[in-house]
Amino acid sequence: MLLLFVWCVFNEFQNAPLPQVTSVPTEDIPSETQESFQSEQPNISVPEITSRTTYSQPRSLAYDFPLNSCGDKDPGGTNSWYPVYVENTEINLNLIKSNYCRDGILKYREEKEIQSIQVASFLDQIKAQEFANLMQAEIGSGEVGESLVYDFGNHQSTVTSDENYSLISQRPLPTQFVEDYYQNLNYGNYQTAWNQLSTGFQQQGGGYSEYVTWWDSVREIRIGQIELIEQDSNEALVYAELMYVTNTGTNYEDTKTRIYLTWDFQSNTWLFEKKI
């Protein structure tokens, strides 16, 4: 009897209908419930695709530094020049000569009564300002000085091309040689400076003793603009602006601005030949 009862209950359970599951429309879900559900979803952000940023090259890449000479070449005749200066410090001078303009020179500026480093000179004021801005960005100093008028005559600042051009290009710059000569005098290196003169030039001053006596009376040589006017295989013509300050405080402007150099093959160096 017990087995019959269990079998009847099991058979009734199997034949019972399954419960129906009905879907609930989302519009019937309260709005606050939908918002709660959406807030629980992960916040996935899609990256915005933008155009690639391009960077302009630094202005300094327009110049193939270091240069033997920075600025414009002299076209000949009378022209206004716009010099570019940087602050006169030993670090700046070494940096300019080694990394930028090898012909950078110390120059006394009358308008400001200071000594500055002249790095270049341009015929166009805008170009001069651009170069000054470049120096400001590169070493933290750079400005355009007052325009200066020079008359180089009919010469042009060019190097003559000939069969010995490759040899000439390896020689020391005539402008650098002239500057080094006057710097030797500034530092009292009279024997070194004396050896930078040709025999004919040495004889013009009366001998070494008179030479030393004269330069001992000069307290300072202020070196201004130095430009190469022309050069060939054996000679060079350099324009140099010089001011002498004597021990008594008197200033003398050197009116002989053209320096003729001759190449000495024996000593393998330039020599002063004459000044006019």
C-alpha positions in Angstrom: 0.0 0.0 0.0 2.8 2.4 0.9 4.5 1.9 -2.5 1.2 2.5 -4.3 0.8 5.8 -2.5 4.3 7.0 -3.4 3.9 6.1 -7.0 0.6 8.1 -7.3 2.2 11.2 -5.8 5.2 11.1 -8.1 3.0 10.6 -11.2 0.9 13.7 -10.2 4.0 15.8 -9.8 5.3 14.9 -13.3 2.0 15.8 -15.0 1.8 19.3 -13.3 2.0 22.3 -15.7 5.2 24.4 -15.6 5.0 28.0 -14.4 5.0 30.7 -17.2 7.7 33.4 -17.2 6.6 36.7 -18.7 9.0 39.5 -19.9 8.6 42.9 -18.4 8.9 45.8 -20.9 11.7 48.2 -20.1 9.3 51.1 -20.4 7.4 49.7 -17.4 10.6 49.9 -15.3 10.7 53.0 -13.2 13.2 55.7 -14.6 15.2 55.7 -11.3 15.7 52.0 -11.7 17.0 52.4 -15.3 19.4 55.1 -14.2 20.6 52.9 -11.4 21.3 50.1 -13.8 23.1 52.3 -16.3 25.3 53.8 -13.6 26.4 50.4 -12.6 27.8 49.8 -16.1 31.6 50.4 -16.6 32.4 53.9 -18.0 34.3 53.1 -21.2 35.7 56.2 -23.0 36.6 56.1 -26.6 39.9 58.0 -27.4 39.5 60.9 -29.7 41.6 60.7 -32.9 43.4 64.0 -33.5 45.7 65.1 -36.2 49.4 64.6 -35.5 51.3 67.6 -34.2 54.2 68.7 -36.3 57.1 70.6 -34.9 59.2 73.2 -36.8 62.9 72.8 -36.8 64.9 75.1 -34.6 66.1 78.3 -36.3 69.7 77.4 -35.6 69.4 74.5 -38.1 69.3 77.1 -40.9 73.0 77.8 -40.2 75.7 75.3 -40.6 77.4 76.2 -37.3 80.2 76.7 -36.5 80.9 79.3 -39.3 84.2 80.9 -40.1 82.4 84.2 -40.5 78.8 85.1 -39.6 76.8 87.8 -41.3 76.7 89.3 -44.8 79.6 89.6 -47.2 80.6 93.1 -48.2 79.3 94.1 -51.6 81.7 97.0 -52.0 81.1 100.7 -51.7 79.5 102.6 -48.8 76.9 100.6 -46.8 75.1 100.7 -43.5 75.8 97.7 -41.4 73.8 96.4 -38.4 76.1 94.6 -35.9 74.9 91.9 -33.6 76.3 91.7 -30.1 76.2 89.4 -27.1 77.2 90.0 -23.5 81.0 90.0 -23.0 81.9 87.1 -20.7 84.7 84.6 -21.1 82.2 81.8 -21.3 80.2 83.5 -24.1 83.4 84.4 -26.1 84.6 80.8 -25.9 81.2 79.5 -26.8 80.8 81.8 -29.8 84.2 81.0 -31.2 83.9 77.3 -30.8 80.2 76.6 -31.6 78.9 79.5 -33.7 81.0 82.3 -35.2 84.8 81.7 -35.2 85.4 85.4 -36.1 83.6 86.7 -33.1 85.5 89.7 -31.6 85.5 92.0 -28.6 84.4 95.5 -29.5 84.0 98.7 -27.5 80.6 100.2 -28.1 80.7 104.0 -27.9 76.9 104.3 -27.7 76.7 102.2 -24.5 80.3 102.7 -23.3 80.7 98.9 -22.8 82.7 96.1 -24.2 80.6 93.5 -26.1 81.2 90.5 -28.3 80.3 91.2 -31.9 79.2 88.0 -33.5 78.0 89.2 -36.9 77.0 92.2 -39.0 74.2 92.4 -41.6 73.2 94.8 -44.3 69.5 94.3 -43.4 68.2 95.2 -40.0 65.5 92.5 -40.0 68.2 89.8 -40.7 70.3 91.3 -37.9 67.4 91.1 -35.5 66.6 87.5 -36.4 70.2 86.6 -35.7 70.1 88.4 -32.4 66.9 86.5 -31.5 68.7 83.3 -32.4 71.7 84.2 -30.1 69.2 85.1 -27.3 67.6 81.7 -27.6 70.8 79.8 -27.9 73.0 81.4 -25.3 70.7 83.9 -23.5 72.2 87.1 -24.9 71.8 88.9 -28.2 71.0 92.4 -29.5 71.4 94.6 -32.5 73.6 97.7 -32.1 73.5 101.0 -33.8 73.9 101.0 -37.5 77.5 101.7 -38.7 78.5 103.1 -42.1 81.6 101.7 -43.8 83.2 102.4 -47.1 85.3 99.5 -48.4 85.9 101.1 -51.8 85.4 98.9 -54.8 86.7 95.7 -53.2 84.4 92.8 -52.4 84.7 90.4 -49.5 85.4 87.4 -51.6 88.1 84.8 -51.8 89.7 84.4 -55.2 89.2 81.0 -56.7 92.4 79.5 -58.3 94.3 76.3 -58.6 95.5 76.6 -55.0 92.0 77.2 -53.5 92.1 74.0 -51.5 95.4 75.0 -50.0 94.1 78.5 -49.2 91.0 77.1 -47.5 93.2 75.3 -45.1 95.2 78.3 -44.0 94.3 80.4 -40.9 91.8 83.1 -41.6 93.4 86.5 -42.3 90.9 88.2 -40.1 91.7 85.9 -37.2 95.4 86.5 -37.7 94.9 90.2 -37.5 92.9 89.9 -34.4 95.4 87.6 -32.7 98.2 90.1 -33.5 96.4 92.9 -31.6 95.4 90.6 -28.8 99.1 89.7 -28.4 99.9 93.3 -28.0 97.0 93.7 -25.5 98.5 91.0 -23.4 102.1 92.3 -23.7 103.3 89.4 -25.9 105.5 91.8 -27.8 108.0 89.2 -29.2 105.1 87.0 -30.5 103.5 90.0 -32.1 106.9 91.2 -33.6 107.3 87.8 -35.3 104.0 88.3 -37.0 105.5 91.2 -39.0 107.4 90.9 -42.3 111.0 92.0 -42.3 110.0 95.1 -44.3 107.3 96.0 -41.9 109.7 95.6 -38.9 112.1 98.0 -40.4 109.5 100.7 -40.8 109.3 101.2 -37.0 113.0 101.5 -36.3 113.5 98.1 -34.7 112.3 96.0 -31.9 113.3 98.3 -29.0 111.3 101.3 -30.5 108.4 98.9 -31.2 108.2 97.8 -27.5 108.5 101.3 -26.3 105.6 102.5 -28.4 103.3 99.7 -27.4 104.2 100.0 -23.7 102.7 103.5 -23.9 99.3 102.0 -25.0 97.1 100.7 -22.1 94.5 99.1 -24.3 93.8 98.3 -27.9 90.0 98.3 -28.6 89.4 96.0 -31.6 86.4 96.9 -33.7 85.1 95.6 -37.0 87.4 93.3 -38.9 86.5 92.2 -42.4 88.2 90.3 -45.2 88.2 92.4 -48.3 90.0 90.1 -50.7 92.4 87.2 -50.7 94.4 85.2 -53.3 97.1 82.5 -53.1 99.8 84.7 -51.5 98.2 87.9 -50.2 95.2 89.1 -48.3 93.6 92.5 -47.6 91.9 93.0 -44.3 89.9 96.0 -43.0 90.4 96.6 -39.3 88.8 99.2 -37.0 91.1 100.0 -34.1 91.2 102.4 -31.2 94.3 102.9 -28.9 93.9 104.1 -25.3 97.2 105.4 -24.0 98.5 105.3 -20.4 97.5 108.9 -20.0 93.9 108.1 -21.0 94.0 109.6 -24.5 92.2 107.8 -27.3 93.7 107.5 -30.7 91.7 106.1 -33.7 93.9 104.3 -36.1 93.2 105.9 -39.5 95.1 103.2 -41.4 92.3 100.7 -41.7 93.6 98.5 -44.5 96.1 95.8 -43.6 98.0 94.0 -46.3 99.1 90.5 -45.4 101.5 88.2 -47.2 101.8 84.4 -46.8 105.2 83.2 -45.7 105.8 79.7 -47.0 108.8 79.2 -44.8 107.1 79.8 -41.5 103.7 78.7 -42.9 101.9 81.8 -41.6 100.5 85.2 -42.5 102.7 88.2 -41.9 101.9 92.0 -41.8 103.3 93.6 -45.0 101.9 97.1 -44.7 99.1 99.3 -43.5 97.4 102.2 -45.4 
